[in-house]
């Protein structure tokens, strides 16, 4: 393990208390959460050296997964190996999981009520604005002035918008294309032992359809749910919101577990709660299979992210300047930005249904552009607008 920060390592329980708190009040998305950690762990408490922290950020930008959760796992890994990463991840995810579970339990029996429909009448178009801005920011951050990356982003965005489908392998294809264009390998150098650079194999998903359940789920349902979210967790490049098009394709179009409206509601839950956006998986899992479904979906989606920290993490930190690694990450992230943009077009057709929802979307867009990291406030205001405009 790496050495502790300049002033020595705190008791591990102090780290756990900190991450429990961050998971409770850490609104504002992954960039804001990472900023909190740098301020608190590096600058104020000096529990980590700057280099240790930046290694975790570099890892998060290299491997699939939401950046904040990866950095949390990395800090735990530095302190106490795989079990440390598991412990810090658990306390960080727990508050948002409990909150989402509570909201889902209220939502399921009441989703047909006029008041709930009015709430999400306003929330859905506001969510579209948040996702659209996230796609643009991710594209600007990744693509910069590189025409090749912009071409990938635009192409994936158009394909997603036109077909209404998102193919996870396009992320991998975009990464491999950038390797061929920018960092074509010559002769493969002999490795020392097995290849530690492979960040895990692709997971096969069994296309099993089943009826939406809101109570206890049968074993087959839980297996199918777990396999789907395992694959989902392996393809979150660039941002937690990058998972939105992948989830929409799977849970709405392929498996028909949720309606388009239910899916929009699930995304809203991920945005309004603290912690990682991918906690949306818990809400979807509850709608499909009750409490057991929520647990399975949450564990499954975070498992590839966790393995991506503790297995290849140290190797990637040592090779973060490798030309092929950098090219692959850039291509995959550019594809993720395009997929988010395309998914926004598709989802907007169900969220913006009249003049009022169009006005909410436009106002939300201005809100997001003017006020950074205030998404939960926006969702609450949009819910109020939905009740006022749609009635109860």
C-alpha positions in Angstrom: 0.0 0.0 0.0 1.0 3.6 -0.4 2.3 5.6 2.5 -0.2 7.7 4.5 -0.5 11.4 4.0 2.0 14.0 5.3 0.6 14.0 8.8 -0.1 10.3 9.1 -3.1 8.2 8.6 -6.2 8.7 10.8 -8.1 5.8 12.4 -9.9 4.0 9.7 -13.2 4.6 11.5 -12.6 8.3 11.0 -12.4 7.8 7.3 -15.6 5.8 7.4 -17.4 8.6 9.3 -16.2 11.1 6.8 -17.4 9.1 3.8 -20.8 8.4 5.5 -21.2 12.1 5.9 -20.1 12.8 2.3 -22.7 10.3 1.0 -25.3 12.1 3.1 -24.7 15.7 2.1 -22.6 15.3 -1.0 -25.0 17.0 -3.5 -23.8 18.4 -6.8 -22.5 15.5 -8.7 -19.2 13.7 -9.0 -17.0 16.8 -9.7 -18.4 18.5 -6.6 -17.8 15.4 -4.4 -14.2 15.1 -5.7 -13.7 18.7 -4.9 -15.0 18.2 -1.3 -12.6 15.2 -0.9 -9.6 17.2 -2.1 -10.4 20.1 0.2 -11.1 17.9 3.2 -8.7 15.0 2.9 -5.7 16.6 1.2 -5.7 20.3 2.1 -7.4 20.6 5.5 -6.9 17.2 7.3 -3.9 16.1 5.3 -4.9 12.5 5.5 -3.7 11.9 1.9 -0.8 13.3 0.0 -1.7 15.3 -3.2 0.0 12.6 -5.3 -2.1 9.8 -3.8 -5.3 11.7 -4.3 -4.4 12.6 -7.9 -3.6 9.0 -8.6 -7.2 8.1 -7.6 -8.6 10.8 -9.9 -6.4 9.6 -12.8 -7.7 6.1 -12.2 -11.3 7.3 -12.2 -10.8 9.0 -15.5 -9.3 5.9 -17.0 -11.6 3.1 -15.8 -15.4 2.8 -16.3 -17.4 4.1 -13.3 -18.6 7.3 -11.6 -15.6 9.3 -10.6 -16.6 10.1 -7.0 -17.3 6.5 -6.1 -14.0 5.4 -7.6 -12.0 8.0 -5.6 -13.8 6.9 -2.4 -12.8 3.3 -3.1 -9.3 4.3 -4.0 -8.8 6.0 -0.6 -10.1 2.9 1.2 -7.8 0.7 -1.0 -4.8 2.8 0.0 -5.6 2.4 3.7 -6.7 -1.3 3.9 -6.6 -3.0 0.6 -9.7 -4.6 -1.0 -11.6 -4.7 2.3 -10.9 -1.0 2.9 -12.2 -0.1 -0.5 -15.3 -2.2 0.2 -15.9 -0.5 3.5 -15.5 3.1 2.2 -17.7 2.4 -0.8 -20.4 0.9 1.4 -20.7 3.8 3.8 -20.6 6.3 0.9 -23.4 4.6 -1.0 -25.6 3.7 2.0 -27.3 7.1 2.6 -28.5 7.5 -1.0 -29.5 3.9 -1.2 -31.7 4.2 1.9 -33.2 7.4 0.7 -33.9 6.0 -2.8 -35.4 2.9 -1.3 -37.7 4.9 0.9 -38.9 7.1 -2.0 -39.4 4.0 -4.2 -41.5 2.3 -1.5 -43.8 5.4 -1.6 -43.7 5.7 -5.3 -44.7 2.2 -6.3 -48.2 2.1 -4.8 -48.9 5.8 -5.6 -47.4 6.3 -9.1 -50.9 6.5 -10.6 -52.1 9.2 -8.3 -52.7 12.7 -9.8 -50.3 14.3 -7.3 -47.4 12.0 -8.3 -48.1 12.4 -12.0 -48.1 16.2 -11.5 -44.8 16.1 -9.7 -43.1 14.2 -12.5 -44.8 16.2 -15.1 -42.5 19.0 -14.0 -39.5 16.9 -13.0 -39.1 15.0 -16.3 -38.4 18.0 -18.6 -36.0 19.5 -15.9 -34.1 16.2 -15.9 -33.7 16.6 -19.7 -32.0 19.9 -19.2 -29.6 18.5 -16.7 -28.6 15.6 -19.0 -28.2 17.8 -22.0 -25.8 20.1 -20.2 -23.9 17.1 -18.9 -23.4 15.8 -22.4 -22.1 19.2 -23.7 -19.8 19.6 -20.7 -18.4 16.1 -21.1 -17.9 16.6 -24.8 -16.0 19.9 -24.3 -13.9 18.4 -21.6 -13.0 15.3 -23.6 -13.0 16.5 -27.2 -11.5 19.9 -26.8 -10.4 20.9 -30.3 -9.8 17.4 -31.6 -11.9 16.9 -34.8 -11.6 13.1 -34.5 -13.2 13.1 -31.1 -15.9 15.5 -32.1 -16.7 13.2 -35.1 -17.1 10.3 -32.7 -19.3 12.2 -30.4 -21.5 13.5 -33.2 -21.7 10.1 -34.9 -22.7 8.2 -31.7 -25.2 11.0 -30.8 -26.9 10.8 -34.2 -27.0 7.0 -34.2 -28.5 7.0 -30.7 -31.1 9.7 -31.5 -32.2 8.2 -34.8 -32.3 4.6 -33.8 -33.4 5.1 -30.2 -30.9 2.4 -29.3 -27.5 2.5 -27.5 -25.0 -0.2 -28.1 -22.4 -0.6 -25.3 -19.8 -2.0 -27.7 -19.7 1.3 -29.5 -17.9 2.7 -26.5 -15.2 0.0 -26.9 -15.1 0.5 -30.7 -14.6 4.2 -30.3 -11.7 3.6 -27.9 -10.1 1.1 -30.2 -10.5 3.5 -33.2 -8.6 6.2 -31.3 -5.8 3.7 -30.6 -5.6 3.0 -34.3 -5.6 6.6 -35.2 -3.3 8.0 -32.5 -1.3 5.3 -30.8 -1.2 2.3 -33.1 0.9 -0.4 -31.4 3.8 -1.8 -33.3 5.1 -5.1 -31.9 3.7 -6.4 -28.7 6.4 -6.5 -26.1 6.6 -9.5 -24.0 4.9 -9.1 -20.7 6.0 -10.3 -17.3 3.6 -13.0 -16.5 -0.1 -12.6 -17.2 -1.4 -9.4 -18.8 -2.5 -7.2 -15.9 -3.6 -4.5 -18.3 -6.9 -6.1 -19.3 -9.5 -4.4 -17.1 -11.8 -7.4 -17.0 -13.7 -9.4 -19.5 -17.0 -8.5 -21.0 -20.0 -9.9 -19.3 -22.6 -11.8 -21.3 -26.1 -10.9 -20.6 -29.0 -13.3 -20.7 -32.0 -11.8 -22.4 -34.6 -13.0 -20.0 -38.0 -11.2 -20.0 -40.3 -11.2 -17.0 -43.2 -9.4 -15.5 -42.6 -6.3 -13.5 -42.8 -7.1 -9.8 -43.0 -4.8 -6.8 -42.8 -7.3 -4.1 -40.5 -10.2 -3.7 -38.7 -11.4 -6.9 -38.2 -14.9 -8.0 -34.6 -16.2 -8.4 -34.7 -16.0 -12.2 -35.7 -12.4 -12.0 -32.9 -11.5 -9.7 -30.3 -13.3 -11.9 -31.4 -11.5 -15.0 -31.4 -8.2 -13.1 -28.0 -8.8 -11.7 -26.5 -9.8 -15.1 -27.9 -6.7 -16.7 -26.5 -4.3 -14.0 -23.2 -6.0 -14.0 -22.8 -5.2 -17.7 -24.1 -1.7 -17.1 -21.5 -1.0 -14.4 -18.7 -2.0 -16.9 -19.7 0.7 -19.4 -20.0 3.9 -17.4 -17.4 6.0 -19.2 -16.9 9.7 -18.5 -19.8 10.5 -16.1 -22.4 8.8 -14.0 -25.0 10.1 -16.5 -23.3 8.1 -19.2 -25.3 5.1 -17.9 -28.6 6.8 -18.8 -28.7 5.7 -22.5 -27.5 2.2 -21.7 -30.1 1.7 -19.0 -32.9 3.1 -21.1 -32.1 0.7 -23.9 -32.0 -2.2 -21.5 -34.8 -1.6 -19.1 -37.3 0.0 -21.5 -36.6 -1.3 -25.0 -35.1 -4.7 -24.5 -36.5 -6.1 -21.3 -39.6 -3.9 -21.0 -39.2 -3.8 -17.3 -40.2 -0.2 -17.0 -42.3 2.3 -19.0 -40.5 5.3 -20.5 -42.2 7.5 -17.8 -41.0 5.2 -15.0 -37.5 5.3 -16.4 -37.5 9.2 -16.4 -38.7 9.1 -12.8 -35.8 6.7 -11.9 -33.3 9.1 -13.4 -34.8 12.0 -11.5 -34.3 10.0 -8.3 -30.6 9.6 -9.1 -30.3 13.3 -9.6 -32.2 14.5 -6.5 -30.4 12.3 -4.0 -26.9 12.8 -2.7 -24.1 10.3 -3.7 -23.5 8.8 -7.1 -26.1 9.2 -9.9 -25.9 5.5 -10.6 -27.9 4.8 -7.5 -30.7 5.1 -10.0 -30.1 1.3 -10.2 -31.6 0.8 -6.8 -34.8 2.6 -7.8 -35.1 0.5 -11.0 -34.3 -2.6 -9.1 -37.0 -1.9 -6.6 -39.6 -1.3 -9.3 -38.6 -4.6 -10.9 -38.2 -6.9 -7.9 -38.8 -5.1 -4.6 -36.2 -4.8 -1.9 -34.3 -7.9 -3.2 -34.2 -6.3 -6.6 -32.9 -3.1 -5.3 -30.1 -4.9 -3.4 -29.1 -7.0 -6.4 -29.1 -4.1 -8.8 -27.0 -1.9 -6.5 -24.5 -4.6 -5.7 -24.3 -5.6 -9.4 -23.7 -2.1 -10.8 -21.0 -1.3 -8.3 -19.2 -4.6 -8.6 -17.3 -3.9 -11.9 -16.5 -0.4 -10.6 -15.1 -1.9 -7.4 -13.1 -4.5 -9.3 -11.8 -1.8 -11.6 -10.2 -0.1 -8.6 -8.7 -3.0 -6.7 -7.6 -5.2 -9.6 -6.1 -3.1 -12.4 -6.0 0.1 -10.4 -2.4 0.1 -9.3 -1.3 -1.0 -12.8 -3.3 1.8 -14.5 -1.7 4.3 -12.1 1.7 3.2 -13.2 0.8 3.2 -16.9 -1.6 6.2 -16.9 0.7 8.0 -19.4 0.7 5.0 -21.8 -0.3 6.2 -25.3 -2.7 3.4 -26.0 -4.5 3.7 -22.6 -4.9 7.5 -23.0 -6.2 7.1 -26.6 -8.7 4.4 -25.6 -10.1 6.5 -22.7 -10.5 9.5 -24.9 -12.4 7.6 -27.6 -14.7 5.9 -25.1 -15.5 9.1 -23.3 -16.2 10.9 -26.5 -18.6 8.1 -27.4 -20.2 8.4 -24.0 -20.9 12.1 -24.5 -22.5 11.4 -27.8 -24.7 8.7 -26.3 -25.9 11.0 -23.6 -26.8 13.7 -26.2 -28.6 11.2 -28.3 -30.5 9.7 -25.4 -31.6 13.2 -24.4 -33.3 13.6 -27.8 -35.1 10.3 -27.4 -36.1 10.9 -23.8 -37.3 14.4 -24.4 -40.0 13.1 -26.7 -41.7 11.6 -23.7 -40.8 14.4 -21.2 -41.6 17.5 -23.3 -45.2 16.9 -24.4 -46.8 20.4 -24.5 -46.0 24.1 -24.2 -45.8 24.0 -20.4 -43.3 21.2 -20.3 -41.3 23.0 -23.0 -41.2 26.1 -20.8 -40.1 24.1 -17.8 -37.3 22.5 -19.9 -36.1 25.9 -21.1 -36.2 27.4 -17.6 -34.3 24.4 -16.3 -31.7 24.8 -19.0 -31.1 28.4 -17.9 -31.0 27.4 -14.3 -28.3 24.7 -14.9 -26.2 27.0 -17.0 -26.4 29.9 -14.4 -26.2 27.9 -11.2 -23.7 25.1 -11.0 -24.2 22.0 -8.8 -27.8 22.9 -7.8 -29.6 20.0 -9.4 -31.5 18.9 -6.3 -32.9 22.5 -5.9 -33.9 22.5 -9.6 -35.7 19.2 -9.2 -37.7 20.5 -6.2 -38.6 23.7 -8.1 -39.6 21.7 -11.2 -41.8 19.5 -9.0 -43.6 22.6 -7.6 -44.0 23.9 -11.2 -45.5 20.5 -12.2 -48.1 20.7 -9.5 -49.0 24.4 -10.3 -49.2 23.8 -14.0 -50.7 20.3 -14.2 -52.9 20.4 -11.1 -53.6 17.6 -8.7 
